[in-house]
Amino acid sequence: MSYFSSDVALGRRLEHAEAAGVRKYASFTPGAEYLDTMGGCAVFAGVGGFATQAIGLGMDGPVTEAELDAVEEFYRARGSVVPLNLSPLAHATLWELVMKRPYTIREIENLMVAQASACEVGNSVARRTQPGEERTWSSVVAQGFSGLEDPPPMFDEMLAPTASISECYACYDGERMVAGGAMNIEDGVALLYGDATLISHRGRGFQTAIIQARLNRAIEAGCEYAMATVNAGSGSHRNYERLGFRLMYTRVNVKREWT
């Protein structure tokens, strides 16, 4: 069993890979914008959008008050709260600046990582989606995320660019697509995200199959690591652990709201 939490260089590599992924998403999303800063990337992809977040900040060394001011203005000017995803391995200067300002915690998430070549995943019933299945995939993932049969249009709009920048995978119950997930590869790191299963089909191993399919692809592509972020204690957390993923660290996601 491998543990990684003391590996600062690996933490930096994973954060940089994820920042590259959200930067790519912003590049393919109409109206989205990004700001490269503090060794990471601040993305705006709509107010409340899942990709509207700042990733990888402070991983390359000390940061300044002026740099944080610029990030805050980037979001304030677009009518958004300031959403910072903070690694415990980020430089202490970033944490000190954040703690002096009126930030509150919005989410706690676990960053899970595995050495791709060490994962024994075998065959998977999931497969990569085919051309023409993009809208079905985004609809299924939107339903899975929202828990609604008819989610608000913003979910489909946020997910639509994913097919242009990622490898998308799906599971089927007969002819019906019932679960989905996506993967980006950045600097030898497979970024696994977008896991969602229809409520009616949860607990039947579909997410595990999609994780397996993406790991097989990551190994085929020569990736050294695979990573995913999950909520602690969730079904996703357990599924990733069963397939060999281990906790890298817990990330604290904070926000600053404007009055």
Long-range contacts (C-beta under 8 A, 24 or more apart in sequence): 1-246, 2-114, 2-115, 2-118, 2-246, 3-246, 3-247, 4-113, 4-246, 4-248, 5-247, 5-248, 5-249, 8-89, 10-113, 10-225, 10-248, 11-59, 11-87, 11-89, 11-248, 11-249, 12-39, 12-59, 12-60, 12-89, 13-187, 13-189, 13-225, 14-111, 14-113, 14-189, 14-225, 14-227, 14-248, 15-40, 15-55, 15-56, 15-59, 15-87, 15-89, 16-40, 16-56, 16-59, 16-186, 16-187, 17-186, 17-187, 17-189, 17-191, 17-227, 18-55, 18-56, 18-186, 18-191, 18-227, 19-55, 19-56, 20-186, 20-187, 21-165, 21-184, 21-186, 21-191, 21-193, 22-51, 22-53, 22-55, 24-165, 24-184, 25-51, 25-161, 25-162, 25-165, 26-51, 27-165, 28-161, 28-164, 28-165, 29-161, 33-78, 35-70, 35-71, 35-74, 37-67, 37-70, 37-71, 38-63, 38-67, 38-68, 38-71, 38-94, 42-71, 42-74, 42-75, 44-74, 44-75, 44-78, 44-80, 45-158, 46-154, 46-157, 46-158, 47-78, 47-79, 47-80, 48-80, 48-154, 49-154, 49-158, 50-158, 51-158, 52-80, 52-83, 53-83, 53-84, 53-85, 53-253, 54-82, 54-83, 54-84, 54-85, 55-85, 56-87, 57-84, 57-85, 57-86, 57-90, 57-94, 58-86, 58-87, 58-90, 58-91, 58-93, 58-94, 58-95, 59-87, 59-89, 59-90, 59-91, 60-91, 61-91, 62-91, 62-93, 63-91, 63-93, 63-94, 63-97, 64-93, 65-97, 68-94, 68-97, 68-98, 68-101, 72-256, 76-258, 81-255, 81-256, 81-257, 81-258, 82-255, 82-256, 83-253, 83-254, 83-255, 84-253, 84-254, 84-255, 85-109, 85-251, 85-253, 86-251, 86-252, 86-253, 86-254, 87-111, 87-249, 87-251, 88-249, 88-250, 88-251, 88-252, 89-249, 98-254, 101-256, 102-256, 102-257, 103-254, 103-255, 103-256, 104-254, 104-255, 104-256, 104-257, 105-252, 105-253, 105-254, 106-253, 106-254, 106-255, 107-253, 108-231, 108-232, 108-250, 108-251, 108-252, 108-253, 109-229, 109-230, 109-231, 109-232, 109-250, 109-251, 109-253, 110-229, 110-230, 110-231, 110-232, 110-237, 110-247, 110-248, 110-249, 110-250, 110-251, 111-227, 111-228, 111-229, 111-247, 111-248, 111-249, 111-250, 111-251, 112-227, 112-228, 112-229, 112-230, 112-237, 112-240, 112-241, 112-245, 112-246, 112-247, 112-248, 113-225, 113-226, 113-227, 113-245, 113-246, 113-248, 114-215, 114-225, 114-226, 114-227, 114-240, 114-243, 114-244, 114-245, 114-246, 115-224, 115-225, 116-190, 116-215, 116-218, 116-219, 116-223, 116-224, 116-225, 116-226, 117-219, 117-224, 118-244, 119-215, 119-219, 119-226, 119-243, 119-244, 120-244, 121-211, 121-212, 121-215, 121-216, 121-243, 122-212, 123-212, 124-209, 124-210, 124-212, 124-213, 124-216, 125-171, 125-209, 126-169, 126-170, 126-171, 126-179, 126-181, 126-206, 126-209, 126-210, 126-212, 126-213, 127-169, 127-170, 127-213, 128-167, 128-168, 128-169, 128-213, 128-217, 129-163, 129-168, 129-169, 129-170, 129-180, 133-168, 133-170, 133-177, 134-160, 134-163, 134-168, 136-177, 137-163, 137-168, 137-170, 137-177, 137-180, 138-162, 138-163, 140-170, 140-177, 140-178, 140-179, 140-180, 140-196, 140-198, 141-180, 141-181, 141-194, 141-196, 142-196, 143-196, 143-198, 143-199, 144-179, 144-180, 144-196, 144-197, 144-198, 144-199, 145-196, 147-199, 159-194, 162-194, 166-194, 167-214, 167-217, 168-194, 169-210, 169-213, 169-214, 170-210, 171-197, 171-206, 171-209, 171-210, 173-201, 178-206, 179-206, 179-207, 179-209, 179-210, 180-210, 181-207, 181-210, 181-211, 181-214, 183-214, 183-217, 183-218, 185-218, 185-221, 185-223, 188-222, 188-223, 188-224, 188-225, 189-223, 189-224, 189-225, 189-226, 189-227, 190-214, 190-215, 190-217, 190-218, 190-221, 190-223, 190-225, 190-226, 190-227, 191-227, 191-228, 192-226, 192-227, 192-228, 193-228, 193-229, 195-228, 195-236, 202-235, 203-235, 207-235, 207-236, 207-239, 208-239, 208-242, 208-243, 211-239, 211-240, 211-243, 212-243, 215-243
